[in-house]
Amino acid sequence: MRENQDLRTGEVDDIRGTVTRLFEAARKKSGAPYEPERFLAYLTSPPVKSGRQVADTFAGRRRFVRFMHAVELELAICFTLDEWGRGFGLDEFAQLVAARRRKSGALRLAQNRLREARHELLRVPLVCGILTSPLLVGAVKIDHPARILLGLPWIVITGAVTVLAAEEYRFARQLVARIATSSSQKEGRDT
């Protein structure tokens, strides 16, 4: 029992090192001091004043997603939606990752994410295009050089949403492949 506990402590220490390395790579100000209990808040610079989550800005969310994706890919795990929405301290996050690695079901979670991403790749750009269609209709209907001022935002908004949905789909495919490879390697070592 004691040996198993030491093994888990060593595993958590290794994971903490990996998480710290990925955190430093994802944050805006690499190498700057941070509070381990609110480390996610330090992905942006300046960090949020209180709380354990990243700044609620476009740049903050992009850094957070980049960090979480890096952790999932490198350690061949898949977080749940609830875990994506929570704030963590460094030790708590390392323990969560260790627990995720010990649990089975990562491949199933990743496959669910891939199915959802495939669905969103079709649905989100379509809905966005429809919701912003008055801009496109206005650009077609008016006979004035300023019509481009209506058509261009429709193209930019719909295009940006499509690119973001495609990025998530590509990542989900990559994650499924990584977890499947990791699972088959783990099974090979166990036999």
N, C-alpha and C positions, 0 to 999 in steps of 0.2 A: 504494500500500500504506500509506504513512504517513498519507494523507488518510483512508483507511478506518479506521485505528487511532484517529485523532483523533475521528472521528465516533463510534466505539464508546465512547471515553472520555467524550465529551460525553453520550452516551446513558446511560451508567452513572451519571454525575453527576446527570442529570435524574431518573433512577429513584431514586437515593439520596435526593434531595430529596423525592420523592413518598412513598417508604417512610418517611422520617423524619416527615413530616407525618401520615401515617396511624398511625404508631407513637405519636406524641404524642396523637392523638385517642383511641386505644384504651387507653392506659395509665392506671393509677389515679391517679398523681401526675404530671400533665402538667407539663413544664418542669423537673422535677427532674434533677439530673445523672445520667448513666449511663455505663457502660463500653461503647463501641461493639463491642468483641469479644464481649460477652455481652448485647447489647441486649434480646433476648427475655426474659431473666431480670428485666428492669426493667419489664415490663408490670404486675407487681404491686408493692405497697409493703407491707412491705419486700421487696426482691428476694431470690431464693434466694441463699444464701451462696456457692455455687460452681456451676459448670456454665453451659451456654449455653441452657438451656431455661427456660420459665416454671415457676412454682411448681406442683407437682402437687396442686392443690386445685380444687374446683369453680369458684371465682371465677377462678383463674388460667387454667384451661382455657377458660372462657367468654371471657375477654379475648383469649386467644391465637386462638381461633376467630374472634372479631370482627375482629381484626387481619388474619388470613390471608384471610378473606372480603373485607375491604375492599381488600386488595392485588389479589386475583384479579379483583374486579369493576372496579376503577378502571383496571387495566392490561390487562384482557382476556386473562388467562392462566389456566391451570389447573395446579396443582401435583399431583405424583404422591403416593401414600400415603407413599412413602419420604421425600419432601421434607417432608411434614407432620410426620414423626416425628423429624427431625434438628434439632439446635441450630445456629444460625448467628450469625456476627458480622455487623455492618451491611454492610461492604464485600462479604463473601461472599454475603450475601443479595441485595444489589443486582446483583451479577454473575449470580447464578442467575436473577433476574427478567429481566435483559437477555437472557440465553441463551434463556429460555422464550419471550420475545417474538420472537426471531429464528427459533425452530423452528416448523415447522408441526405440526399435531396437537393444538393446544389444544382445538379444537372436538370432536374425537374423544374426548379425555380427559373433557371436560365432559359429553358425551353419555353416556359410560360411567358417570360419577358420577350423572347423572340416572336412568339405569336402575337403578343400585344403590340410590339413594335411594327410588325408587318401590317397589322390592322391600322395602326396610327399613321403609317406611311401613306396609306390610301385615304383615310378619313380626314385627317387634320388639314392637309392642303386643300382638299375639296371644300370642307366647311369654311376655311379661311377665304378661299376664292369666292365662295357664294356670299359670305358676309361682307366682303369688300367689293362685291360686284357693282354697287352703285357708282363707285369711282370709274370702273370700266365702262359702264353704260353712259355716264356723263362724258367720258372721253370720246366715245363713238358718236354721241348725239350732238354735241356742240360743234359748230364750224368756226373754230378760232384757234390760233396757234397755241394758246394756253391749254389746249386739251391734253397736251403731254403732261401737264401738271396734275392731271387726274389719272391718266393711265400709268404713269411711272410709279406712283405709290402702290398701285395694285400689283404691278410686276414685282417690286421690291419686297413687299410684305408677303405675298404668296410664295415668292422664290425663297425668302429667308426661312419661312416656316417649313417649306419642303426640304431645304438643306438640313435643318435641325432634325426633322423626322428621319431623313436618310442616314444622318450620322448615328442616331440612336439604333436604327435597324442594323447598320454595319457593326456597331459595337456589340449588339446582342448576338449576332452571328459569330463574331470573334469569341465572345465569352462562352457560348455553347461549345465551340470547337476546343477551346482551352480546357474547360472543365471535363469534357469527354476524354481528352488526351490524358489529363491528370488522373482521372478515375481509372482509366485502363492501365496506366503505369502503376498506380497504387495497388490494383488488383494483381498485377504481375509480381510485385514485391511481396504481397501477402501469401502467394502460393509457393 
